[in-house]
Amino acid sequence: MKQETENLLAVENASAGYGSQLVLRDVSLRVAASERVGLLGPNGSGKTTLLRLLGCLIAPKSGDVILKGRSLKNWPARERAKILAGVPQSPGAPVPLRVRDIVATGRLPHVGDWSALREADDAAISAALEAVDMSAKADRLIDELSAGERQRAWLAMALAQQPEILLLDEPTAHLDIHQAWHLMELLASWADEKKLTVIFSTHDLNLAAAFCSRTVLLKDGRIFSDGPPREVFNAEKLSAVFAHPLEVQTGDGPSRVVPRRKLSNPEAKK
């Protein structure tokens, strides 16, 4: 196990939930710089709750979350926002805003509350828009865009924040295959080149197998398996967690998960 000083972000025996209902139970997780961590599991397994816990959007009911050796709750919000950025599943703006204005809010942790954007801020905004292929739509209102375009605009806001850790809840949910894989290629390159740590939830097992350096499989609010995709992507494990027969195909490239039909009619097997 890595020493605490080597962990960028750590969850220590944490339980979390909403009201009296626990969703996560006694979860421990340590994440180092540049890791690409995929959170996998069926609906209700705790993926979103874990991301909210890591992003300081909810507090643990027991245990703790440690950022760079200090409890997450003890970080000033502005300083924490320079390190952590997140994008929820379906973010929205209270009033229609231009895409560029939304992306510009990612610079708030780096400037004063009433300060004008500097040249470096403008450069970060433009780079983020270009990275997600939204430069041409920077002056469009967010509610005029498709769901996939809106998702990319919010991602650009998080990238403009220039964090060390990026938390994404179902980042490819509204994207077509080309956009989804392009986005993951982008995140993988940023992880390698900029030492960006990416933690994201997804239902796309094949995408996770292709791009994650590590996968965390959740079941009933606990970590069922944690390791490189080649270790976690086991047909028996995945079938047990997702309650569906799954086949895992391996070869020279990433593992590939293929769901199988459940045959309720014995005669259909013949």
Backbone torsions as a table, in degrees:
resi	resn	phi	psi	omega
1	MET	NA	139.3	-178.8
2	LYS	-70.2	150.7	175.1
3	GLN	-69.6	154.8	-176.9
4	GLU	-57.3	-36.0	-177.8
5	THR	-66.5	-21.0	180.0
6	GLU	-88.4	-10.9	-179.3
7	ASN	-88.3	127.1	175.2
8	LEU	-75.4	-41.2	-177.4
9	LEU	-142.2	135.9	-178.2
10	ALA	-142.1	140.3	172.0
11	VAL	-108.2	126.3	-175.3
12	GLU	-114.7	102.0	174.1
13	ASN	47.0	48.0	-173.5
14	ALA	-93.6	139.6	169.4
15	SER	-120.6	142.9	-176.5
16	ALA	-153.1	158.7	178.5
17	GLY	-179.3	-156.3	-174.4
18	TYR	-133.0	122.6	-175.1
19	GLY	63.8	-128.9	-179.9
20	SER	-91.8	-1.7	-176.4
21	GLN	-93.2	119.7	175.4
22	LEU	-84.1	134.9	176.4
23	VAL	-109.7	-43.7	175.5
24	LEU	-104.5	139.7	-176.5
25	ARG	-130.8	111.6	171.7
26	ASP	53.1	54.5	-177.7
27	VAL	-94.4	133.7	173.3
28	SER	-126.9	135.6	-175.1
29	LEU	-155.6	134.8	177.3
30	ARG	-125.4	129.9	-175.3
31	VAL	-125.3	131.5	179.8
32	ALA	-102.3	167.3	-179.8
33	ALA	-59.8	142.4	175.0
34	SER	74.7	2.1	176.6
35	GLU	-72.4	146.0	173.0
36	ARG	-113.6	101.4	-170.8
37	VAL	-106.8	121.1	176.4
38	GLY	-99.5	126.7	175.6
39	LEU	-95.5	118.6	-174.2
40	LEU	-120.8	153.9	177.0
41	GLY	152.0	163.8	-179.4
42	PRO	-71.2	170.0	175.1
43	ASN	-55.7	136.6	178.6
44	GLY	85.0	3.0	-177.9
45	SER	-80.4	-15.7	176.3
46	GLY	115.1	8.6	-176.5
47	LYS	-61.9	-52.0	-178.6
48	THR	-65.7	-40.0	179.0
49	THR	-62.8	-39.9	177.8
50	LEU	-64.1	-41.5	177.4
51	LEU	-63.9	-40.5	178.6
52	ARG	-65.7	-35.5	176.5
53	LEU	-65.7	-44.7	179.6
54	LEU	-65.7	-30.5	-178.9
55	GLY	-89.2	5.9	179.4
56	CYS	63.7	28.2	175.8
57	LEU	-86.8	-23.2	170.7
58	ILE	-134.4	155.6	179.5
59	ALA	-99.2	146.4	176.4
60	PRO	-67.8	144.1	175.4
61	LYS	-79.7	-23.0	171.3
62	SER	-154.1	161.4	-176.5
63	GLY	78.0	-164.0	-175.1
64	ASP	-155.8	162.3	171.5
65	VAL	-118.1	129.0	-174.2
66	ILE	-114.9	123.9	176.5
67	LEU	-112.8	117.2	179.5
68	LYS	50.4	43.6	175.3
69	GLY	83.3	0.4	-179.1
70	ARG	-127.0	140.3	179.7
71	SER	-54.1	133.9	-176.2
72	LEU	-57.2	-35.4	-177.4
73	LYS	-69.1	-16.8	-178.8
74	ASN	-92.7	0.7	177.7
75	TRP	-85.0	132.5	170.1
76	PRO	-59.5	142.6	-173.0
77	ALA	-56.0	-43.3	-177.8
78	ARG	-65.5	-41.2	-179.9
79	GLU	-69.1	-37.5	177.7
80	ARG	-64.4	-37.3	-177.9
81	ALA	-70.6	-17.0	175.1
82	LYS	-76.8	-15.4	-177.4
83	ILE	-109.8	-39.7	-175.7
84	LEU	-111.4	131.1	171.6
85	ALA	-133.3	146.0	-178.3
86	GLY	-141.4	154.1	175.5
87	VAL	-131.1	117.1	178.7
88	PRO	-74.2	179.8	-176.5
89	GLN	-63.1	-48.5	-175.8
90	SER	-134.9	73.0	179.3
91	PRO	-68.4	159.1	178.5
92	GLY	-149.3	158.0	177.7
93	ALA	-102.9	138.4	-179.1
94	PRO	-64.4	-29.2	175.3
95	VAL	-134.6	155.1	179.1
96	PRO	-61.3	126.7	179.4
97	LEU	-126.9	154.6	173.0
98	ARG	-69.2	150.7	179.6
99	VAL	-57.0	-45.4	-179.0
100	ARG	-60.1	-37.8	-179.8
101	ASP	-67.1	-37.5	177.1
102	ILE	-64.9	-45.6	-179.7
103	VAL	-63.6	-35.2	-179.6
104	ALA	-62.8	-26.8	179.4
105	THR	-65.3	-18.7	175.2
106	GLY	-66.2	-14.8	179.9
107	ARG	-90.5	-5.9	-176.0
108	LEU	-56.3	-39.1	178.8
109	PRO	-63.0	-18.8	-174.1
110	HIS	-99.5	-8.7	-180.0
111	VAL	-126.3	164.0	175.8
112	GLY	-68.9	162.4	-176.6
113	ASP	-56.0	-35.4	-176.5
114	TRP	-117.6	16.6	-177.6
115	SER	-83.8	148.0	175.1
116	ALA	-75.6	152.1	177.2
117	LEU	-66.8	140.2	179.1
118	ARG	-93.3	175.7	179.3
119	GLU	-59.6	-39.7	179.3
120	ALA	-64.3	-35.0	178.4
121	ASP	-68.2	-44.4	177.9
122	ASP	-60.4	-38.9	179.6
123	ALA	-65.8	-40.9	179.4
124	ALA	-65.3	-38.7	178.7
125	ILE	-65.1	-46.8	-179.4
126	SER	-63.9	-40.3	179.8
127	ALA	-64.7	-39.1	-179.8
128	ALA	-67.7	-42.2	177.9
129	LEU	-63.0	-42.3	179.3
130	GLU	-65.9	-38.7	-177.0
131	ALA	-60.3	-35.4	-178.5
132	VAL	-102.2	14.1	176.4
133	ASP	59.3	45.5	179.3
134	MET	-122.6	12.4	-178.7
135	SER	-59.7	-39.6	-176.8
136	ALA	-70.0	-15.9	-177.6
137	LYS	-114.5	19.7	-176.4
138	ALA	-62.3	-28.6	-177.6
139	ASP	-97.2	4.0	177.4
140	ARG	-80.1	151.6	173.3
141	LEU	-74.6	143.5	-174.5
142	ILE	-61.2	-34.6	-177.3
143	ASP	-81.0	0.5	174.6
144	GLU	-92.5	-3.6	-173.7
145	LEU	-95.9	161.2	172.9
146	SER	-71.4	167.1	179.9
147	ALA	-59.5	-41.5	179.5
148	GLY	-66.1	-38.9	178.5
149	GLU	-67.3	-39.8	177.4
150	ARG	-62.3	-41.2	179.1
151	GLN	-60.3	-41.4	180.0
152	ARG	-69.5	-32.5	177.3
153	ALA	-65.2	-43.0	178.7
154	TRP	-67.8	-35.4	175.8
155	LEU	-63.6	-39.9	178.1
156	ALA	-60.4	-37.8	176.5
157	MET	-59.0	-44.3	179.9
158	ALA	-67.2	-38.9	178.6
159	LEU	-66.8	-36.4	178.0
160	ALA	-64.3	-23.1	177.5
161	GLN	-67.8	-18.9	-179.5
162	GLN	51.5	54.8	-178.2
163	PRO	-80.7	172.2	170.8
164	GLU	-92.9	-24.6	-179.0
165	ILE	-129.4	130.5	179.4
166	LEU	-117.6	122.6	-179.3
167	LEU	-109.4	121.0	-174.2
168	LEU	-129.2	127.1	178.7
169	ASP	-101.6	109.5	-178.8
170	GLU	50.5	58.5	-174.4
171	PRO	-65.2	-20.6	-177.5
172	THR	-106.6	12.3	-173.3
173	ALA	-59.3	-35.4	-175.8
174	HIS	-107.7	14.0	-176.0
175	LEU	-104.3	147.3	173.7
176	ASP	-76.2	176.2	-173.7
177	ILE	-58.9	-45.6	-179.2
178	HIS	-61.1	-47.5	-178.3
179	GLN	-65.7	-40.4	-179.0
180	ALA	-62.8	-46.4	-177.8
181	TRP	-73.2	-33.5	175.2
182	HIS	-62.9	-43.0	178.7
183	LEU	-60.8	-44.4	-178.8
184	MET	-68.5	-34.7	174.0
185	GLU	-61.4	-42.9	178.7
186	LEU	-60.6	-49.0	-178.5
187	LEU	-63.7	-38.4	178.4
188	ALA	-64.1	-41.0	-179.8
189	SER	-69.1	-37.5	177.8
190	TRP	-67.5	-36.9	177.6
191	ALA	-61.2	-41.6	-178.5
192	ASP	-74.6	-45.0	-172.5
193	GLU	-83.5	-36.8	-175.1
194	LYS	-108.2	8.3	-178.4
195	LYS	57.2	35.4	179.2
196	LEU	-81.9	131.0	174.5
197	THR	-94.1	127.1	-177.6
198	VAL	-118.8	125.0	175.8
199	ILE	-123.8	119.0	-175.6
200	PHE	-141.6	150.6	174.4
201	SER	-97.7	150.5	178.3
202	THR	-160.8	152.0	170.8
203	HIS	-99.9	-3.6	-178.9
204	ASP	-89.5	93.2	-175.4
205	LEU	-65.2	-36.3	-178.4
206	ASN	-70.4	-35.6	175.1
207	LEU	-65.2	-42.0	177.7
208	ALA	-63.2	-40.4	179.9
209	ALA	-63.3	-34.2	-176.7
210	ALA	-78.4	-31.6	-169.2
211	PHE	-118.1	-14.6	-177.5
212	CYS	-85.0	139.2	168.8
213	SER	-83.4	-16.1	-177.0
214	ARG	-154.6	141.9	177.7
215	THR	-127.3	138.6	179.8
216	VAL	-117.8	115.5	-176.4
217	LEU	-98.1	120.2	-176.9
218	LEU	-106.9	143.9	176.4
219	LYS	-147.9	123.5	177.5
220	ASP	53.4	40.8	174.6
221	GLY	78.4	10.5	177.9
222	ARG	-128.4	158.1	176.3
223	ILE	-80.5	117.2	-178.0
224	PHE	-87.3	-36.9	179.8
225	SER	-157.3	146.0	-176.7
226	ASP	-147.3	122.5	178.8
227	GLY	166.5	-173.2	175.9
228	PRO	-60.3	151.7	-178.8
229	PRO	-52.2	-36.5	-178.3
230	ARG	-62.4	-26.4	179.1
231	GLU	-88.6	-39.7	-176.0
232	VAL	-78.7	-33.5	-176.0
233	PHE	-80.7	79.7	178.7
234	ASN	-118.7	131.3	-174.1
235	ALA	-56.7	-41.2	-178.9
236	GLU	-65.7	-44.7	179.5
237	LYS	-62.7	-51.7	-176.0
238	LEU	-63.7	-40.6	-180.0
239	SER	-64.1	-38.2	179.3
240	ALA	-67.1	-41.8	-177.0
241	VAL	-71.9	-43.1	-175.7
242	PHE	-91.7	-0.1	177.7
243	ALA	53.1	41.9	179.6
244	HIS	-154.1	140.4	179.3
245	PRO	-66.1	122.3	-179.2
246	LEU	-127.8	139.6	176.0
247	GLU	-108.9	139.2	177.4
248	VAL	-112.7	119.1	178.9
249	GLN	-100.3	129.5	-179.0
250	THR	-120.4	155.3	179.1
251	GLY	-168.2	-146.6	179.5
252	ASP	-72.4	-29.8	-178.3
253	GLY	-96.0	-160.6	179.0
254	PRO	-63.8	155.3	174.1
255	SER	-62.4	151.3	178.7
256	ARG	-127.7	129.0	-177.7
257	VAL	-101.1	128.4	-179.0
258	VAL	-122.9	116.8	176.6
259	PRO	-73.5	146.4	177.4
260	ARG	-112.2	149.5	178.2
261	ARG	-68.8	143.3	170.5
262	LYS	-88.3	119.4	-177.7
263	LEU	-99.7	109.3	-179.4
264	SER	-86.3	-19.0	-179.5
265	ASN	-97.7	110.2	-179.4
266	PRO	-54.3	-32.2	-177.9
267	GLU	-67.3	-24.2	-178.3
268	ALA	-70.4	-18.2	-179.1
269	LYS	-78.7	-17.0	-175.2
270	LYS	-81.3	NA	NA
